[in-house]
């Protein structure tokens, strides 16, 4: 399967570095050329997509809310 067109501008190609399986959801850590991206997806999707460490994936980031907090030195 190939992706012909996606309406998400923030796309990062990478490889799965780690999968933390859970009963319902799993964390998938993807190493990209710009750093790591962590996605929380259903464990069922991990199985159905046959995701494994080393699998090449495309991360699609679409956020409607990003919060920032200023850190003060101790």
C-alpha positions as CSV (number, residue, x, y, z in Angstrom):
1,X,0.0,0.0,0.0
2,X,1.2,3.5,-0.8
3,X,0.0,6.9,0.4
4,X,-0.9,9.0,-2.6
5,X,-2.0,12.2,-0.8
6,X,-2.4,13.2,2.9
7,X,-3.7,16.5,4.1
8,X,-1.2,16.6,7.0
9,X,1.8,18.9,6.6
10,X,3.8,17.6,9.6
11,X,5.1,14.3,8.2
12,X,8.2,12.5,9.4
13,X,9.6,9.3,8.0
14,X,11.2,7.0,10.5
15,X,11.7,3.5,11.9
16,X,10.0,2.1,15.0
17,X,12.6,2.0,17.8
18,X,10.4,0.7,20.7
19,X,6.9,-0.7,21.3
20,X,5.4,-0.7,24.8
21,X,2.5,-3.0,24.7
22,X,-0.5,-2.5,26.9
23,X,-3.8,-4.3,27.2
24,X,-5.8,-1.7,25.3
25,X,-3.3,0.9,24.1
26,X,0.4,0.8,23.2
27,X,3.2,3.4,22.9
28,X,5.1,3.3,19.7
29,X,8.4,5.2,19.6
30,X,9.6,6.2,16.1
31,X,13.1,7.5,15.5
32,X,13.0,10.2,12.8
33,X,15.7,12.4,11.3
34,X,14.4,15.1,13.6
35,X,14.3,13.1,16.8
36,X,11.9,10.7,18.4
37,X,8.1,10.8,18.0
38,X,5.9,8.8,20.4
39,X,2.4,7.7,19.4
40,X,-0.2,6.1,21.6
41,X,-2.4,3.9,19.5
42,X,-4.6,0.9,20.1
43,X,-2.9,-2.4,20.7
44,X,-5.3,-3.8,18.1
45,X,-3.9,-1.4,15.5
46,X,-0.3,-2.4,16.4
47,X,-1.3,-6.0,15.6
48,X,-3.4,-5.2,12.5
49,X,-0.6,-3.1,11.0
50,X,1.9,-5.7,12.0
51,X,4.1,-3.1,13.6
52,X,7.5,-4.4,14.8
53,X,10.8,-2.8,15.9
54,X,12.6,-1.7,12.7
55,X,9.4,-1.2,10.6
56,X,9.6,1.9,8.5
57,X,6.6,4.2,9.1
58,X,5.4,7.7,8.3
59,X,4.4,9.7,11.3
60,X,1.6,12.2,10.7
61,X,1.3,14.9,13.3
62,X,-1.9,16.9,13.5
63,X,-2.4,18.8,16.8
64,X,-5.2,21.1,17.6
65,X,-3.7,21.9,21.1
66,X,-0.1,22.2,22.2
67,X,0.6,23.5,25.7
68,X,3.8,25.1,26.8
69,X,5.0,26.0,30.3
70,X,7.9,28.2,31.2
71,X,10.6,26.6,33.4
72,X,12.3,28.7,36.0
73,X,15.8,27.8,37.2
74,X,16.1,26.5,40.7
